[in-house]
């Protein structure tokens, strides 16, 4: 499972087939995250945690 910011999602979609995956399990978050403080990162994490867990545990 990959956590990726919005501008990089097309790269993931185009690269996945080259490594033999029709799609790669990814969760997309708003860009940028590097400028967020700890509190803002925690809030962002709470908005995607359920989706991330679902993708990590999918069979």
mmCIF file of the N, C-alpha and C atoms, coordinates in Angstrom:
data_MODEL
# 
_entry.id   MODEL 
# 
loop_
_atom_site.group_PDB 
_atom_site.id 
_atom_site.type_symbol 
_atom_site.label_atom_id 
_atom_site.label_alt_id 
_atom_site.label_comp_id 
_atom_site.label_asym_id 
_atom_site.label_entity_id 
_atom_site.label_seq_id 
_atom_site.pdbx_PDB_ins_code 
_atom_site.Cartn_x 
_atom_site.Cartn_y 
_atom_site.Cartn_z 
_atom_site.occupancy 
_atom_site.B_iso_or_equiv 
_atom_site.pdbx_formal_charge 
_atom_site.auth_seq_id 
_atom_site.auth_comp_id 
_atom_site.auth_asym_id 
_atom_site.auth_atom_id 
_atom_site.pdbx_PDB_model_num 
ATOM 1   N N  . UNK A 1 1  ? 0.846  -1.160  0.000   1.00 0.00 ? 1  UNK A N  1 
ATOM 2   C CA . UNK A 1 1  ? 0.000  0.000   0.000   1.00 0.00 ? 1  UNK A CA 1 
ATOM 3   C C  . UNK A 1 1  ? 0.890  1.221   0.000   1.00 0.00 ? 1  UNK A C  1 
ATOM 4   N N  . UNK A 1 2  ? 0.509  2.156   -0.810  1.00 0.00 ? 2  UNK A N  1 
ATOM 5   C CA . UNK A 1 2  ? 1.294  3.371   -0.981  1.00 0.00 ? 2  UNK A CA 1 
ATOM 6   C C  . UNK A 1 2  ? 0.473  4.576   -0.549  1.00 0.00 ? 2  UNK A C  1 
ATOM 7   N N  . UNK A 1 3  ? 1.105  5.467   0.175   1.00 0.00 ? 3  UNK A N  1 
ATOM 8   C CA . UNK A 1 3  ? 0.500  6.746   0.525   1.00 0.00 ? 3  UNK A CA 1 
ATOM 9   C C  . UNK A 1 3  ? 1.160  7.782   -0.358  1.00 0.00 ? 3  UNK A C  1 
ATOM 10  N N  . UNK A 1 4  ? 0.361  8.463   -1.167  1.00 0.00 ? 4  UNK A N  1 
ATOM 11  C CA . UNK A 1 4  ? 0.917  9.361   -2.181  1.00 0.00 ? 4  UNK A CA 1 
ATOM 12  C C  . UNK A 1 4  ? 0.119  10.660  -2.216  1.00 0.00 ? 4  UNK A C  1 
ATOM 13  N N  . UNK A 1 5  ? 0.792  11.757  -2.527  1.00 0.00 ? 5  UNK A N  1 
ATOM 14  C CA . UNK A 1 5  ? 0.074  13.016  -2.673  1.00 0.00 ? 5  UNK A CA 1 
ATOM 15  C C  . UNK A 1 5  ? -0.491 13.133  -4.086  1.00 0.00 ? 5  UNK A C  1 
ATOM 16  N N  . UNK A 1 6  ? -1.519 13.946  -4.216  1.00 0.00 ? 6  UNK A N  1 
ATOM 17  C CA . UNK A 1 6  ? -2.298 14.048  -5.457  1.00 0.00 ? 6  UNK A CA 1 
ATOM 18  C C  . UNK A 1 6  ? -1.470 14.188  -6.740  1.00 0.00 ? 6  UNK A C  1 
ATOM 19  N N  . UNK A 1 7  ? -0.458 15.047  -6.788  1.00 0.00 ? 7  UNK A N  1 
ATOM 20  C CA . UNK A 1 7  ? 0.258  15.200  -8.061  1.00 0.00 ? 7  UNK A CA 1 
ATOM 21  C C  . UNK A 1 7  ? 0.973  13.929  -8.526  1.00 0.00 ? 7  UNK A C  1 
ATOM 22  N N  . UNK A 1 8  ? 1.248  13.010  -7.601  1.00 0.00 ? 8  UNK A N  1 
ATOM 23  C CA . UNK A 1 8  ? 1.992  11.808  -7.946  1.00 0.00 ? 8  UNK A CA 1 
ATOM 24  C C  . UNK A 1 8  ? 1.103  10.602  -8.261  1.00 0.00 ? 8  UNK A C  1 
ATOM 25  N N  . UNK A 1 9  ? -0.194 10.741  -8.094  1.00 0.00 ? 9  UNK A N  1 
ATOM 26  C CA . UNK A 1 9  ? -1.107 9.635   -8.385  1.00 0.00 ? 9  UNK A CA 1 
ATOM 27  C C  . UNK A 1 9  ? -1.005 9.177   -9.844  1.00 0.00 ? 9  UNK A C  1 
ATOM 28  N N  . UNK A 1 10 ? -0.924 10.072  -10.827 1.00 0.00 ? 10 UNK A N  1 
ATOM 29  C CA . UNK A 1 10 ? -0.778 9.599   -12.204 1.00 0.00 ? 10 UNK A CA 1 
ATOM 30  C C  . UNK A 1 10 ? 0.498  8.777   -12.431 1.00 0.00 ? 10 UNK A C  1 
ATOM 31  N N  . UNK A 1 11 ? 1.554  9.089   -11.709 1.00 0.00 ? 11 UNK A N  1 
ATOM 32  C CA . UNK A 1 11 ? 2.790  8.314   -11.824 1.00 0.00 ? 11 UNK A CA 1 
ATOM 33  C C  . UNK A 1 11 ? 2.551  6.892   -11.326 1.00 0.00 ? 11 UNK A C  1 
ATOM 34  N N  . UNK A 1 12 ? 1.861  6.770   -10.214 1.00 0.00 ? 12 UNK A N  1 
ATOM 35  C CA . UNK A 1 12 ? 1.546  5.452   -9.668  1.00 0.00 ? 12 UNK A CA 1 
ATOM 36  C C  . UNK A 1 12 ? 0.712  4.662   -10.670 1.00 0.00 ? 12 UNK A C  1 
ATOM 37  N N  . UNK A 1 13 ? -0.305 5.304   -11.231 1.00 0.00 ? 13 UNK A N  1 
ATOM 38  C CA . UNK A 1 13 ? -1.183 4.625   -12.183 1.00 0.00 ? 13 UNK A CA 1 
ATOM 39  C C  . UNK A 1 13 ? -0.441 4.175   -13.435 1.00 0.00 ? 13 UNK A C  1 
ATOM 40  N N  . UNK A 1 14 ? 0.507  4.970   -13.899 1.00 0.00 ? 14 UNK A N  1 
ATOM 41  C CA . UNK A 1 14 ? 1.239  4.585   -15.108 1.00 0.00 ? 14 UNK A CA 1 
ATOM 42  C C  . UNK A 1 14 ? 2.343  3.580   -14.807 1.00 0.00 ? 14 UNK A C  1 
ATOM 43  N N  . UNK A 1 15 ? 2.874  3.588   -13.594 1.00 0.00 ? 15 UNK A N  1 
ATOM 44  C CA . UNK A 1 15 ? 3.968  2.687   -13.248 1.00 0.00 ? 15 UNK A CA 1 
ATOM 45  C C  . UNK A 1 15 ? 3.483  1.303   -12.828 1.00 0.00 ? 15 UNK A C  1 
ATOM 46  N N  . UNK A 1 16 ? 2.329  1.220   -12.218 1.00 0.00 ? 16 UNK A N  1 
ATOM 47  C CA . UNK A 1 16 ? 1.827  -0.060  -11.703 1.00 0.00 ? 16 UNK A CA 1 
ATOM 48  C C  . UNK A 1 16 ? 1.872  -1.181  -12.741 1.00 0.00 ? 16 UNK A C  1 
ATOM 49  N N  . UNK A 1 17 ? 1.396  -0.961  -13.959 1.00 0.00 ? 17 UNK A N  1 
ATOM 50  C CA . UNK A 1 17 ? 1.447  -2.043  -14.946 1.00 0.00 ? 17 UNK A CA 1 
ATOM 51  C C  . UNK A 1 17 ? 2.875  -2.492  -15.292 1.00 0.00 ? 17 UNK A C  1 
ATOM 52  N N  . UNK A 1 18 ? 3.842  -1.612  -15.175 1.00 0.00 ? 18 UNK A N  1 
ATOM 53  C CA . UNK A 1 18 ? 5.213  -1.990  -15.519 1.00 0.00 ? 18 UNK A CA 1 
ATOM 54  C C  . UNK A 1 18 ? 5.821  -2.950  -14.500 1.00 0.00 ? 18 UNK A C  1 
ATOM 55  N N  . UNK A 1 19 ? 5.220  -3.030  -13.325 1.00 0.00 ? 19 UNK A N  1 
ATOM 56  C CA . UNK A 1 19 ? 5.681  -3.989  -12.315 1.00 0.00 ? 19 UNK A CA 1 
ATOM 57  C C  . UNK A 1 19 ? 4.690  -5.139  -12.150 1.00 0.00 ? 19 UNK A C  1 
ATOM 58  N N  . UNK A 1 20 ? 3.837  -5.305  -13.162 1.00 0.00 ? 20 UNK A N  1 
ATOM 59  C CA . UNK A 1 20 ? 2.923  -6.436  -13.183 1.00 0.00 ? 20 UNK A CA 1 
ATOM 60  C C  . UNK A 1 20 ? 1.660  -6.290  -12.360 1.00 0.00 ? 20 UNK A C  1 
ATOM 61  N N  . UNK A 1 21 ? 1.286  -5.071  -12.053 1.00 0.00 ? 21 UNK A N  1 
ATOM 62  C CA . UNK A 1 21 ? 0.067  -4.856  -11.276 1.00 0.00 ? 21 UNK A CA 1 
ATOM 63  C C  . UNK A 1 21 ? -0.862 -3.958  -12.085 1.00 0.00 ? 21 UNK A C  1 
ATOM 64  N N  . UNK A 1 22 ? -2.085 -4.421  -12.281 1.00 0.00 ? 22 UNK A N  1 
ATOM 65  C CA . UNK A 1 22 ? -3.050 -3.603  -13.020 1.00 0.00 ? 22 UNK A CA 1 
ATOM 66  C C  . UNK A 1 22 ? -3.289 -2.286  -12.290 1.00 0.00 ? 22 UNK A C  1 
ATOM 67  N N  . UNK A 1 23 ? -3.316 -2.368  -10.994 1.00 0.00 ? 23 UNK A N  1 
ATOM 68  C CA . UNK A 1 23 ? -3.423 -1.161  -10.176 1.00 0.00 ? 23 UNK A CA 1 
ATOM 69  C C  . UNK A 1 23 ? -2.651 -1.426  -8.886  1.00 0.00 ? 23 UNK A C  1 
ATOM 70  N N  . UNK A 1 24 ? -2.164 -0.390  -8.305  1.00 0.00 ? 24 UNK A N  1 
ATOM 71  C CA . UNK A 1 24 ? -1.394 -0.506  -7.074  1.00 0.00 ? 24 UNK A CA 1 
ATOM 72  C C  . UNK A 1 24 ? -2.228 0.080   -5.956  1.00 0.00 ? 24 UNK A C  1 
ATOM 73  N N  . UNK A 1 25 ? -2.362 -0.623  -4.832  1.00 0.00 ? 25 UNK A N  1 
ATOM 74  C CA . UNK A 1 25 ? -3.184 -0.102  -3.743  1.00 0.00 ? 25 UNK A CA 1 
ATOM 75  C C  . UNK A 1 25 ? -2.568 1.169   -3.154  1.00 0.00 ? 25 UNK A C  1 
ATOM 76  N N  . UNK A 1 26 ? -3.203 2.284   -3.430  1.00 0.00 ? 26 UNK A N  1 
ATOM 77  C CA . UNK A 1 26 ? -2.677 3.567   -2.980  1.00 0.00 ? 26 UNK A CA 1 
ATOM 78  C C  . UNK A 1 26 ? -3.778 4.406   -2.341  1.00 0.00 ? 26 UNK A C  1 
ATOM 79  N N  . UNK A 1 27 ? -3.377 5.178   -1.368  1.00 0.00 ? 27 UNK A N  1 
ATOM 80  C CA . UNK A 1 27 ? -4.258 6.164   -0.746  1.00 0.00 ? 27 UNK A CA 1 
ATOM 81  C C  . UNK A 1 27 ? -3.672 7.526   -1.097  1.00 0.00 ? 27 UNK A C  1 
ATOM 82  N N  . UNK A 1 28 ? -4.516 8.380   -1.631  1.00 0.00 ? 28 UNK A N  1 
ATOM 83  C CA . UNK A 1 28 ? -4.061 9.695   -2.072  1.00 0.00 ? 28 UNK A CA 1 
ATOM 84  C C  . UNK A 1 28 ? -4.461 10.766  -1.064  1.00 0.00 ? 28 UNK A C  1 
ATOM 85  N N  . UNK A 1 29 ? -3.505 11.636  -0.764  1.00 0.00 ? 29 UNK A N  1 
ATOM 86  C CA . UNK A 1 29 ? -3.750 12.749  0.160   1.00 0.00 ? 29 UNK A CA 1 
ATOM 87  C C  . UNK A 1 29 ? -3.425 14.056  -0.551  1.00 0.00 ? 29 UNK A C  1 
ATOM 88  N N  . UNK A 1 30 ? -3.943 15.168  -0.043  1.00 0.00 ? 30 UNK A N  1 
ATOM 89  C CA . UNK A 1 30 ? -3.657 16.469  -0.651  1.00 0.00 ? 30 UNK A CA 1 
ATOM 90  C C  . UNK A 1 30 ? -2.161 16.802  -0.599  1.00 0.00 ? 30 UNK A C  1 
ATOM 91  N N  . UNK A 1 31 ? -1.753 17.574  -1.546  1.00 0.00 ? 31 UNK A N  1 
ATOM 92  C CA . UNK A 1 31 ? -0.358 18.014  -1.656  1.00 0.00 ? 31 UNK A CA 1 
ATOM 93  C C  . UNK A 1 31 ? -0.274 19.485  -1.266  1.00 0.00 ? 31 UNK A C  1 
ATOM 94  N N  . UNK A 1 32 ? 0.749  19.907  -0.611  1.00 0.00 ? 32 UNK A N  1 
ATOM 95  C CA . UNK A 1 32 ? 1.887  19.165  -0.086  1.00 0.00 ? 32 UNK A CA 1 
ATOM 96  C C  . UNK A 1 32 ? 1.652  18.750  1.367   1.00 0.00 ? 32 UNK A C  1 
ATOM 97  N N  . UNK A 1 33 ? 2.411  17.778  1.815   1.00 0.00 ? 33 UNK A N  1 
ATOM 98  C CA . UNK A 1 33 ? 2.348  17.400  3.228   1.00 0.00 ? 33 UNK A CA 1 
ATOM 99  C C  . UNK A 1 33 ? 3.612  17.816  3.969   1.00 0.00 ? 33 UNK A C  1 
ATOM 100 N N  . UNK A 1 34 ? 4.669  18.104  3.243   1.00 0.00 ? 34 UNK A N  1 
ATOM 101 C CA . UNK A 1 34 ? 5.949  18.429  3.885   1.00 0.00 ? 34 UNK A CA 1 
ATOM 102 C C  . UNK A 1 34 ? 5.901  19.713  4.702   1.00 0.00 ? 34 UNK A C  1 
ATOM 103 N N  . UNK A 1 35 ? 4.938  20.560  4.423   1.00 0.00 ? 35 UNK A N  1 
ATOM 104 C CA . UNK A 1 35 ? 4.856  21.828  5.156   1.00 0.00 ? 35 UNK A CA 1 
ATOM 105 C C  . UNK A 1 35 ? 3.873  21.779  6.324   1.00 0.00 ? 35 UNK A C  1 
ATOM 106 N N  . UNK A 1 36 ? 3.230  20.631  6.515   1.00 0.00 ? 36 UNK A N  1 
ATOM 107 C CA . UNK A 1 36 ? 2.254  20.507  7.600   1.00 0.00 ? 36 UNK A CA 1 
ATOM 108 C C  . UNK A 1 36 ? 2.956  20.288  8.931   1.00 0.00 ? 36 UNK A C  1 
ATOM 109 N N  . UNK A 1 37 ? 2.388  20.857  9.979   1.00 0.00 ? 37 UNK A N  1 
ATOM 110 C CA . UNK A 1 37 ? 2.937  20.622  11.307  1.00 0.00 ? 37 UNK A CA 1 
ATOM 111 C C  . UNK A 1 37 ? 2.379  19.298  11.840  1.00 0.00 ? 37 UNK A C  1 
ATOM 112 N N  . UNK A 1 38 ? 2.863  18.869  12.991  1.00 0.00 ? 38 UNK A N  1 
ATOM 113 C CA . UNK A 1 38 ? 2.465  17.575  13.547  1.00 0.00 ? 38 UNK A CA 1 
ATOM 114 C C  . UNK A 1 38 ? 0.955  17.454  13.737  1.00 0.00 ? 38 UNK A C  1 
ATOM 115 N N  . UNK A 1 39 ? 0.335  18.516  14.241  1.00 0.00 ? 39 UNK A N  1 
ATOM 116 C CA . UNK A 1 39 ? -1.108 18.483  14.478  1.00 0.00 ? 39 UNK A CA 1 
ATOM 117 C C  . UNK A 1 39 ? -1.873 18.317  13.160  1.00 0.00 ? 39 UNK A C  1 
ATOM 118 N N  . UNK A 1 40 ? -1.458 19.028  12.136  1.00 0.00 ? 40 UNK A N  1 
ATOM 119 C CA . UNK A 1 40 ? -2.123 18.936  10.841  1.00 0.00 ? 40 UNK A CA 1 
ATOM 120 C C  . UNK A 1 40 ? -1.910 17.562  10.208  1.00 0.00 ? 40 UNK A C  1 
ATOM 121 N N  . UNK A 1 41 ? -0.713 17.008  10.371  1.00 0.00 ? 41 UNK A N  1 
ATOM 122 C CA . UNK A 1 41 ? -0.457 15.660  9.858   1.00 0.00 ? 41 UNK A CA 1 
ATOM 123 C C  . UNK A 1 41 ? -1.322 14.625  10.566  1.00 0.00 ? 41 UNK A C  1 
ATOM 124 N N  . UNK A 1 42 ? -1.491 14.801  11.869  1.00 0.00 ? 42 UNK A N  1 
ATOM 125 C CA . UNK A 1 42 ? -2.342 13.883  12.642  1.00 0.00 ? 42 UNK A CA 1 
ATOM 126 C C  . UNK A 1 42 ? -3.786 13.962  12.148  1.00 0.00 ? 42 UNK A C  1 
ATOM 127 N N  . UNK A 1 43 ? -4.277 15.158  11.909  1.00 0.00 ? 43 UNK A N  1 
ATOM 128 C CA . UNK A 1 43 ? -5.641 15.327  11.399  1.00 0.00 ? 43 UNK A CA 1 
ATOM 129 C C  . UNK A 1 43 ? -5.783 14.682  10.029  1.00 0.00 ? 43 UNK A C  1 
ATOM 130 N N  . UNK A 1 44 ? -4.791 14.864  9.168   1.00 0.00 ? 44 UNK A N  1 
ATOM 131 C CA . UNK A 1 44 ? -4.817 14.246  7.844   1.00 0.00 ? 44 UNK A CA 1 
ATOM 132 C C  . UNK A 1 44 ? -4.821 12.726  7.966   1.00 0.00 ? 44 UNK A C  1 
ATOM 133 N N  . UNK A 1 45 ? -3.992 12.209  8.842   1.00 0.00 ? 45 UNK A N  1 
ATOM 134 C CA . UNK A 1 45 ? -3.922 10.760  9.041   1.00 0.00 ? 45 UNK A CA 1 
ATOM 135 C C  . UNK A 1 45 ? -5.266 10.183  9.467   1.00 0.00 ? 45 UNK A C  1 
ATOM 136 N N  . UNK A 1 46 ? -5.976 10.892  10.320  1.00 0.00 ? 46 UNK A N  1 
ATOM 137 C CA . UNK A 1 46 ? -7.266 10.368  10.772  1.00 0.00 ? 46 UNK A CA 1 
ATOM 138 C C  . UNK A 1 46 ? -8.290 10.325  9.641   1.00 0.00 ? 46 UNK A C  1 
ATOM 139 N N  . UNK A 1 47 ? -8.097 11.134  8.611   1.00 0.00 ? 47 UNK A N  1 
ATOM 140 C CA . UNK A 1 47 ? -9.053 11.124  7.497   1.00 0.00 ? 47 UNK A CA 1 
ATOM 141 C C  . UNK A 1 47 ? -8.799 9.980   6.523   1.00 0.00 ? 47 UNK A C  1 
ATOM 142 N N  . UNK A 1 48 ? -7.597 9.397   6.545   1.00 0.00 ? 48 UNK A N  1 
ATOM 143 C CA . UNK A 1 48 ? -7.285 8.334   5.582   1.00 0.00 ? 48 UNK A CA 1 
ATOM 144 C C  . UNK A 1 48 ? -6.997 6.989   6.230   1.00 0.00 ? 48 UNK A C  1 
ATOM 145 N N  . UNK A 1 49 ? -6.980 6.915   7.546   1.00 0.00 ? 49 UNK A N  1 
ATOM 146 C CA . UNK A 1 49 ? -6.585 5.681   8.214   1.00 0.00 ? 49 UNK A CA 1 
ATOM 147 C C  . UNK A 1 49 ? -7.492 4.504   7.862   1.00 0.00 ? 49 UNK A C  1 
ATOM 148 N N  . UNK A 1 50 ? -8.786 4.720   7.800   1.00 0.00 ? 50 UNK A N  1 
ATOM 149 C CA . UNK A 1 50 ? -9.694 3.615   7.493   1.00 0.00 ? 50 UNK A CA 1 
ATOM 150 C C  . UNK A 1 50 ? -9.443 3.071   6.089   1.00 0.00 ? 50 UNK A C  1 
ATOM 151 N N  . UNK A 1 51 ? -9.238 3.953   5.139   1.00 0.00 ? 51 UNK A N  1 
ATOM 152 C CA . UNK A 1 51 ? -8.952 3.514   3.770   1.00 0.00 ? 51 UNK A CA 1 
ATOM 153 C C  . UNK A 1 51 ? -7.607 2.787   3.706   1.00 0.00 ? 51 UNK A C  1 
ATOM 154 N N  . UNK A 1 52 ? -6.618 3.285   4.407   1.00 0.00 ? 52 UNK A N  1 
ATOM 155 C CA . UNK A 1 52 ? -5.301 2.642   4.414   1.00 0.00 ? 52 UNK A CA 1 
ATOM 156 C C  . UNK A 1 52 ? -5.379 1.248   5.004   1.00 0.00 ? 52 UNK A C  1 
ATOM 157 N N  . UNK A 1 53 ? -6.057 1.102   6.121   1.00 0.00 ? 53 UNK A N  1 
ATOM 158 C CA . UNK A 1 53 ? -6.204 -0.213  6.753   1.00 0.00 ? 53 UNK A CA 1 
ATOM 159 C C  . UNK A 1 53 ? -6.950 -1.159  5.814   1.00 0.00 ? 53 UNK A C  1 
ATOM 160 N N  . UNK A 1 54 ? -7.997 -0.673  5.173   1.00 0.00 ? 54 UNK A N  1 
ATOM 161 C CA . UNK A 1 54 ? -8.762 -1.509  4.243   1.00 0.00 ? 54 UNK A CA 1 
ATOM 162 C C  . UNK A 1 54 ? -7.864 -2.007  3.106   1.00 0.00 ? 54 UNK A C  1 
ATOM 163 N N  . UNK A 1 55 ? -7.044 -1.153  2.574   1.00 0.00 ? 55 UNK A N  1 
ATOM 164 C CA . UNK A 1 55 ? -6.155 -1.553  1.484   1.00 0.00 ? 55 UNK A CA 1 
ATOM 165 C C  . UNK A 1 55 ? -5.060 -2.499  1.964   1.00 0.00 ? 55 UNK A C  1 
ATOM 166 N N  . UNK A 1 56 ? -4.583 -2.300  3.173   1.00 0.00 ? 56 UNK A N  1 
ATOM 167 C CA . UNK A 1 56 ? -3.547 -3.174  3.725   1.00 0.00 ? 56 UNK A CA 1 
ATOM 168 C C  . UNK A 1 56 ? -4.072 -4.560  4.060   1.00 0.00 ? 56 UNK A C  1 
ATOM 169 N N  . UNK A 1 57 ? -5.335 -4.660  4.361   1.00 0.00 ? 57 UNK A N  1 
ATOM 170 C CA . UNK A 1 57 ? -5.893 -5.950  4.791   1.00 0.00 ? 57 UNK A CA 1 
ATOM 171 C C  . UNK A 1 57 ? -6.753 -6.611  3.733   1.00 0.00 ? 57 UNK A C  1 
ATOM 172 N N  . UNK A 1 58 ? -6.847 -6.024  2.560   1.00 0.00 ? 58 UNK A N  1 
ATOM 173 C CA . UNK A 1 58 ? -7.646 -6.616  1.473   1.00 0.00 ? 58 UNK A CA 1 
ATOM 174 C C  . UNK A 1 58 ? -6.973 -7.889  0.972   1.00 0.00 ? 58 UNK A C  1 
ATOM 175 N N  . UNK A 1 59 ? -7.808 -8.837  0.615   1.00 0.00 ? 59 UNK A N  1 
ATOM 176 C CA . UNK A 1 59 ? -7.272 -10.092 0.061   1.00 0.00 ? 59 UNK A CA 1 
ATOM 177 C C  . UNK A 1 59 ? -7.549 -10.221 -1.402  1.00 0.00 ? 59 UNK A C  1 
# 
